[in-house]
Amino acid sequence: MGLEIDKLYGDSTLAVHGGEAHQKAQNSITDPVVMASTYTFNDTQAVIDYIEQKQSRGEYGRYGNPNEAVVEKKLAKLEGGEDAIVYASGMAAIVGVVMSKLSAGDEVVFFDECYHRSREFCAKHMSRFGVITRQVEACNYEAMEAAINENTKLLVSESPTNPHLSIVDLERFAAIGKRHNVETLIDATLATPHNCRPLEFGVDYVLHSATKYLSGHNDLLAGVIIGDTDKLEDIRYLRGILGSINSAHNCYLLQRGLKTFDVRMERHNQNGQAIAEFLEAHPRVEKVYYPGLESHQYHDVAKAQMNGFGSLITFELRDADWRATADVVDRCRIPKIGPSLGGVESLIEQPMVMSYYELPAEERASYGIRDNMIRMAVGIENTQDLIDDLKQALEGTA
């Protein structure tokens, strides 16, 4: 049994102990990794009892494992939800939700700054099964509401969005769904439950790429969907059919990463704010996208519903083409060039090259991806070291 009165505890205590039994198998302080594909029964009556009583125990690995069960409980408690379902990746999680909730003739509405693979899956692949995807301008609530009709079943957005860091007014977003009896989903990967809990604002489902801040060490892939138990029932059932589960070892690593989640996020928030302020003041930088800055378009919304602003920063260079922008990226010494975010190591990249290189310039521009844009996923390194490194990269003093 986990902490029975865990709602009385703070986030760090929940991150360490939430969802876990106080005394574990073999008296181990950590949950042992259960490497089993199948689980046995003492006799036939035990099988019947399992089925009739809907017992919470293992049967076959495709339906879950003990390590998964523990980390799901921990994630649900951190997000303030009743239940959570862990997947092999963040994309597997959103695919699981969409395929569970939408049928031929149904429609889904996206804010257009959502992760391009999520939108692509719906627009390109779900369309083959008769599902219609509509995309409207991010944070344009009137446009989202106008896109809803009797066939609309799901509203989807990220908050903050990637890479522009737009902030959705969660209460307003959820209210649109409730007004039209349409379920709502927020991908809160960039916010994390440390900084914002969308369920508290009335959103139905919260999705995370647990690969990022939740695991925190750039060493695993995982996704999770969190919400009310009854709403997740059909999603969990379909996951058992599709087999998009994660491994016991990955669940163990995710659980271990979550132990330091709260303290890591404090450092991520501090580093993100300090570096965003440095970049905004630098003459080489034309624009900084970071919700913790007063200059950010949605700063007031972010301040009202977030406890911190994370460590993803997007900025644009003044009077720079893509090659000059690449030179700044290449001169950085501490951040490594690569995709992803939320790990202890800082990463840096040009969205134009890393994610949109094969698209025509006009199409990239339609997504707001500019040639002079840099995205930095700030880690937990020394703040001043990172600032000094960016300074020399921007000024070409290496």
C-alpha positions as CSV (number, residue, x, y, z in Angstrom):
1,M,0.0,0.0,0.0
2,G,1.3,3.5,-0.8
3,L,0.9,6.6,1.3
4,E,-2.7,6.6,2.3
5,I,-2.9,10.3,3.1
6,D,-0.6,11.4,0.3
7,K,-2.7,14.4,-0.5
8,L,-1.3,16.0,2.7
9,Y,2.2,15.7,1.4
10,G,4.3,18.0,-0.8
11,D,5.4,17.4,-4.3
12,S,8.9,16.2,-3.4
13,T,7.5,13.6,-1.0
14,L,5.0,12.4,-3.6
15,A,7.7,12.2,-6.2
16,V,9.8,9.9,-3.9
17,H,7.0,7.9,-2.2
18,G,3.7,8.3,-4.1
19,G,2.2,5.2,-5.5
20,E,4.7,2.9,-3.8
21,A,4.2,0.2,-1.1
22,H,5.8,1.2,2.2
23,Q,7.4,-2.3,2.5
24,K,8.4,-3.9,-0.8
25,A,9.1,-7.4,-2.0
26,Q,12.2,-8.9,-0.6
27,N,12.3,-6.0,1.8
28,S,14.0,-3.9,-0.9
29,I,14.0,-0.1,-0.6
30,T,13.3,0.1,-4.4
31,D,10.7,-1.9,-6.4
32,P,12.4,-4.9,-7.9
33,V,12.2,-5.1,-11.7
34,V,9.8,-7.9,-12.6
35,M,11.0,-9.5,-15.9
36,A,8.0,-11.6,-16.7
37,S,5.9,-11.9,-19.8
38,T,3.3,-14.1,-18.1
39,Y,1.9,-14.6,-14.6
40,T,0.8,-17.9,-13.2
41,F,-2.2,-19.0,-11.0
42,N,-2.2,-21.6,-8.2
43,D,-5.3,-23.4,-9.6
44,T,-8.3,-23.0,-11.9
45,Q,-10.4,-21.4,-9.1
46,A,-7.7,-18.7,-8.8
47,V,-8.2,-17.9,-12.5
48,I,-12.0,-17.7,-12.1
49,D,-11.6,-15.5,-9.0
50,Y,-9.3,-13.2,-11.0
51,I,-11.8,-12.8,-13.8
52,E,-15.0,-12.5,-11.6
53,Q,-13.5,-10.3,-8.9
54,K,-11.5,-8.2,-11.4
55,Q,-8.5,-8.6,-9.2
56,S,-5.6,-6.3,-9.6
57,R,-2.8,-8.7,-10.5
58,G,-0.7,-9.8,-13.4
59,E,-2.0,-12.2,-16.1
60,Y,-0.1,-11.5,-19.3
61,G,2.6,-8.9,-19.9
62,R,0.8,-7.1,-22.7
63,Y,-1.8,-5.9,-20.2
64,G,0.8,-4.5,-17.8
65,N,3.4,-5.4,-15.2
66,P,4.1,-4.6,-11.5
67,N,6.7,-1.9,-12.3
68,E,4.2,-0.2,-14.6
69,A,1.5,-0.3,-12.0
70,V,3.7,1.5,-9.4
71,V,4.9,4.3,-11.8
72,E,1.3,4.8,-13.1
73,K,0.1,5.4,-9.5
74,K,3.0,7.8,-8.9
75,L,2.3,9.8,-12.1
76,A,-1.4,10.0,-11.3
77,K,-0.7,11.4,-7.8
78,L,1.7,13.9,-9.1
79,E,-0.8,15.2,-11.7
80,G,-3.7,15.1,-9.3
81,G,-5.6,12.5,-11.4
82,E,-7.4,9.3,-10.5
83,D,-5.5,7.0,-12.9
84,A,-2.7,7.0,-15.4
85,I,-1.7,4.7,-18.3
86,V,1.9,4.4,-19.4
87,Y,2.8,3.8,-23.0
88,A,6.0,3.1,-25.0
89,S,6.3,6.8,-26.0
90,G,4.4,10.0,-26.0
91,M,3.3,9.4,-29.5
92,A,2.0,6.0,-28.6
93,A,0.0,7.7,-25.8
94,I,-1.8,10.2,-28.1
95,V,-2.4,7.5,-30.7
96,G,-4.0,5.4,-28.0
97,V,-6.3,8.2,-27.0
98,V,-7.3,9.1,-30.5
99,M,-8.0,5.6,-31.6
100,S,-10.0,4.9,-28.5
101,K,-12.1,8.0,-28.7
102,L,-12.7,8.6,-32.4
103,S,-14.6,6.6,-35.0
104,A,-15.5,7.1,-38.6
105,G,-17.4,10.3,-39.1
106,D,-16.0,11.9,-35.8
107,E,-14.0,15.1,-35.8
108,V,-11.1,16.4,-33.7
109,V,-10.0,20.0,-33.4
110,F,-6.3,21.0,-32.9
111,F,-4.7,24.3,-32.0
112,D,-2.2,24.5,-34.8
113,E,1.0,24.7,-32.7
114,C,0.6,21.2,-31.4
115,Y,3.5,18.7,-32.1
116,H,3.5,18.2,-35.9
117,R,3.6,14.4,-35.6
118,S,0.4,14.4,-33.5
119,R,-1.4,16.5,-36.0
120,E,0.1,14.5,-38.9
121,F,-1.2,11.2,-37.3
122,C,-4.8,12.6,-37.2
123,A,-4.8,14.5,-40.5
124,K,-3.0,11.9,-42.6
125,H,-3.6,8.5,-41.0
126,M,-6.9,8.8,-39.1
127,S,-8.4,10.3,-42.2
128,R,-8.0,6.9,-43.8
129,F,-10.6,5.7,-41.3
130,G,-13.1,8.5,-41.8
131,V,-12.0,10.8,-39.0
132,I,-11.8,14.5,-39.9
133,T,-9.1,16.8,-38.4
134,R,-9.6,20.5,-38.1
135,Q,-6.8,22.9,-37.2
136,V,-7.3,26.4,-36.0
137,E,-4.9,29.2,-34.8
138,A,-3.3,28.5,-31.4
139,C,-5.1,30.3,-28.6
140,N,-7.9,31.5,-30.9
141,Y,-10.8,30.3,-28.8
142,E,-13.5,31.8,-31.0
143,A,-12.0,29.8,-34.0
144,M,-11.9,26.6,-32.0
145,E,-15.5,27.0,-30.9
146,A,-16.6,27.8,-34.4
147,A,-14.9,24.6,-35.7
148,I,-17.0,22.5,-33.4
149,N,-20.1,20.7,-34.8
150,E,-22.2,17.7,-33.8
151,N,-19.5,15.3,-34.9
152,T,-16.7,16.8,-32.8
153,K,-15.5,14.5,-30.1
154,L,-12.1,15.8,-29.0
155,L,-10.3,19.2,-28.6
156,V,-6.5,19.0,-28.4
157,S,-3.7,21.4,-27.6
158,E,-0.3,21.6,-26.0
159,S,0.4,24.1,-23.3
160,P,3.0,25.5,-23.5
161,T,3.4,24.8,-27.2
162,N,6.6,23.8,-28.9
163,P,8.6,25.7,-30.1
164,H,6.7,28.9,-29.7
165,L,5.8,28.5,-26.0
166,S,2.2,29.8,-26.4
167,I,0.1,29.3,-23.3
168,V,-3.5,28.1,-23.5
169,D,-6.0,29.5,-21.1
170,L,-6.9,26.1,-19.6
171,E,-10.1,27.2,-17.9
172,R,-11.4,28.7,-21.1
173,F,-10.3,25.7,-23.2
174,A,-12.0,23.3,-20.8
175,A,-15.2,25.4,-20.7
176,I,-15.5,25.3,-24.5
177,G,-15.4,21.5,-24.3
178,K,-18.0,21.3,-21.5
179,R,-20.3,23.8,-23.3
180,H,-20.4,21.5,-26.3
181,N,-20.1,18.2,-24.5
182,V,-16.7,17.5,-26.2
183,E,-13.8,16.0,-24.3
184,T,-10.5,18.0,-24.0
185,L,-6.9,16.9,-24.0
186,I,-3.8,18.9,-23.1
187,D,-0.3,17.8,-23.8
188,A,1.5,19.3,-20.8
189,T,4.9,17.9,-21.5
190,L,6.6,21.3,-21.4
191,A,4.7,22.4,-18.2
192,T,5.0,19.2,-16.1
193,P,2.8,18.7,-13.0
194,H,5.4,20.7,-11.1
195,N,4.4,23.9,-13.0
196,C,0.8,23.3,-14.0
197,R,-1.9,20.7,-13.5
198,P,-4.5,21.0,-16.3
199,L,-7.0,18.6,-14.6
200,E,-7.5,21.3,-11.9
201,F,-8.8,23.6,-14.6
202,G,-11.4,21.1,-15.9
203,V,-9.5,19.4,-18.7
204,D,-10.4,15.8,-19.2
205,Y,-7.0,14.3,-20.2
206,V,-3.4,15.3,-19.6
207,L,-0.7,13.8,-21.8
208,H,3.0,13.8,-21.3
209,S,6.0,12.6,-23.2
210,A,7.6,11.1,-20.1
211,T,10.8,10.8,-22.1
212,K,11.3,14.5,-21.2
213,Y,11.1,16.1,-17.8
214,L,9.4,13.3,-16.0
215,S,12.2,10.8,-16.5
216,G,14.7,13.6,-16.8
217,H,17.9,11.8,-17.9
218,N,17.6,11.3,-21.7
219,D,17.8,7.6,-21.3
220,L,14.3,6.2,-22.1
221,L,11.2,6.6,-24.1
222,A,7.8,6.7,-22.4
223,G,4.4,8.4,-22.6
224,V,1.5,8.7,-20.2
225,I,-2.2,9.7,-20.3
226,I,-3.8,10.8,-17.0
227,G,-7.4,11.4,-16.1
228,D,-10.5,9.9,-14.4
229,T,-10.5,6.1,-14.1
230,D,-13.8,5.7,-16.0
231,K,-12.7,7.8,-18.9
232,L,-9.5,5.9,-19.2
233,E,-11.1,2.4,-19.1
234,D,-11.5,2.1,-22.9
235,I,-8.1,3.6,-23.6
236,R,-6.4,1.0,-21.3
237,Y,-8.4,-1.8,-22.9
238,L,-7.3,-0.8,-26.4
239,R,-3.7,-0.5,-25.3
240,G,-3.9,-4.1,-24.2
241,I,-4.9,-5.0,-27.8
242,L,-2.4,-2.8,-29.6
243,G,0.5,-3.8,-27.3
244,S,1.9,-0.3,-27.1
245,I,3.2,-1.0,-23.6
246,N,6.6,-0.1,-22.0
247,S,9.1,-2.5,-20.6
248,A,9.5,-3.3,-16.9
249,H,13.0,-1.9,-17.0
250,N,12.0,1.4,-18.6
251,C,9.2,1.7,-16.0
252,Y,11.8,1.2,-13.3
253,L,14.0,3.9,-14.8
254,L,11.1,6.3,-15.1
255,Q,10.2,5.6,-11.4
256,R,13.8,6.3,-10.4
257,G,13.9,9.5,-12.5
258,L,10.7,10.7,-10.8
259,K,12.4,10.5,-7.4
260,T,14.3,13.7,-8.2
261,F,11.6,15.3,-10.4
262,D,10.7,18.1,-8.0
263,V,14.2,19.2,-7.3
264,R,15.2,19.0,-10.9
265,M,12.3,21.1,-12.0
266,E,13.2,23.8,-9.5
267,R,16.6,24.0,-11.2
268,H,15.1,23.9,-14.7
269,N,12.8,26.8,-13.8
270,Q,15.7,28.8,-12.4
271,N,18.0,28.2,-15.3
272,G,15.2,28.8,-17.9
273,Q,14.2,32.2,-16.4
274,A,17.8,33.4,-16.0
275,I,18.9,32.4,-19.5
276,A,15.7,33.8,-21.1
277,E,16.4,37.2,-19.4
278,F,20.0,37.1,-20.6
279,L,19.0,36.4,-24.2
280,E,16.3,39.1,-24.2
281,A,18.9,41.7,-23.2
282,H,21.5,40.6,-25.7
283,P,21.9,42.9,-28.8
284,R,22.4,39.9,-31.1
285,V,18.9,38.5,-30.2
286,E,15.8,39.8,-31.9
287,K,13.1,37.9,-30.0
288,V,12.8,35.4,-27.2
289,Y,9.9,33.0,-26.7
290,Y,9.6,32.2,-23.0
291,P,6.4,32.6,-20.9
292,G,8.3,33.8,-17.9
293,L,9.2,37.1,-19.7
294,E,6.8,40.0,-19.4
295,S,7.3,40.5,-23.2
296,H,5.8,37.1,-23.9
297,Q,2.4,37.4,-25.6
298,Y,0.7,35.1,-23.0
299,H,2.8,36.0,-19.9
300,D,-0.3,37.0,-17.9
301,V,-2.0,33.8,-18.6
302,A,1.1,31.8,-17.7
303,K,1.6,33.7,-14.5
304,A,-2.0,33.1,-13.5
305,Q,-1.9,29.3,-14.0
306,M,1.7,28.2,-13.7
307,N,4.1,27.9,-10.8
308,G,7.2,28.1,-13.0
309,F,7.9,28.3,-16.7
310,G,10.3,25.4,-17.4
311,S,13.5,25.5,-19.4
312,L,12.7,25.3,-23.0
313,I,13.6,28.6,-24.7
314,T,13.2,29.6,-28.3
315,F,14.9,32.7,-29.7
316,E,15.6,34.4,-33.0
317,L,18.8,36.1,-34.0
318,R,18.9,39.6,-35.4
319,D,19.9,39.9,-39.1
320,A,20.9,36.3,-39.5
321,D,20.3,33.7,-42.2
322,W,20.2,30.0,-41.5
323,R,23.9,29.6,-41.9
324,A,24.8,32.4,-39.5
325,T,22.3,30.9,-37.1
326,A,23.9,27.5,-37.4
327,D,27.3,29.0,-36.6
328,V,26.0,30.2,-33.2
329,V,24.7,26.7,-32.5
330,D,28.0,25.1,-33.5
331,R,30.0,27.5,-31.3
332,C,28.2,26.4,-28.1
333,R,30.4,24.2,-25.9
334,I,28.1,22.9,-23.2
335,P,24.8,22.1,-24.9
336,K,24.9,19.2,-27.3
337,I,23.1,19.4,-30.7
338,G,20.1,17.2,-30.6
339,P,16.3,16.9,-30.4
340,S,14.2,16.4,-27.3
341,L,14.2,18.3,-24.0
342,G,13.8,18.0,-20.3
343,G,16.9,16.1,-19.5
344,V,19.7,17.1,-17.1
345,E,21.9,17.8,-20.1
346,S,21.3,21.0,-22.1
347,L,20.5,20.5,-25.8
348,I,20.4,23.0,-28.6
349,E,19.2,22.9,-32.2
350,Q,17.7,24.8,-35.2
351,P,14.1,23.8,-35.7
352,M,14.5,24.6,-39.4
353,V,17.3,22.0,-39.7
354,M,16.4,19.4,-37.0
355,S,12.6,19.0,-37.6
356,Y,11.6,20.9,-40.7
357,Y,14.6,20.7,-43.1
358,E,12.8,18.7,-45.8
359,L,9.8,21.0,-46.0
360,P,9.6,23.9,-48.5
361,A,10.4,27.3,-47.1
362,E,6.9,28.5,-47.5
363,E,5.5,25.6,-45.5
364,R,8.0,26.1,-42.8
365,A,7.0,29.7,-42.6
366,S,3.4,28.7,-42.3
367,Y,4.3,26.9,-39.1
368,G,6.2,29.9,-37.8
369,I,9.6,28.2,-38.2
370,R,12.1,30.8,-39.2
371,D,15.6,30.3,-40.5
372,N,17.1,32.5,-37.7
373,M,15.3,30.4,-34.9
374,I,17.2,28.5,-32.2
375,R,15.6,26.2,-29.6
376,M,17.5,25.5,-26.4
377,A,16.4,22.9,-23.9
378,V,18.2,24.1,-20.8
379,G,19.5,21.4,-18.4
380,I,20.5,21.7,-14.8
381,E,24.1,22.8,-15.3
382,N,25.6,25.8,-13.6
383,T,23.5,28.8,-14.6
384,Q,26.5,31.2,-15.1
385,D,28.4,28.6,-17.1
386,L,25.5,28.3,-19.6
387,I,25.1,32.1,-19.9
388,D,28.9,32.5,-20.4
389,D,28.8,29.8,-23.1
390,L,25.9,31.4,-24.9
391,K,27.6,34.8,-24.7
392,Q,30.7,33.6,-26.4
393,A,28.7,31.7,-29.0
394,L,26.6,34.8,-29.8
395,E,29.6,37.1,-29.9
396,G,31.9,34.8,-31.8
397,T,34.6,35.1,-29.2
398,A,35.6,31.4,-28.9
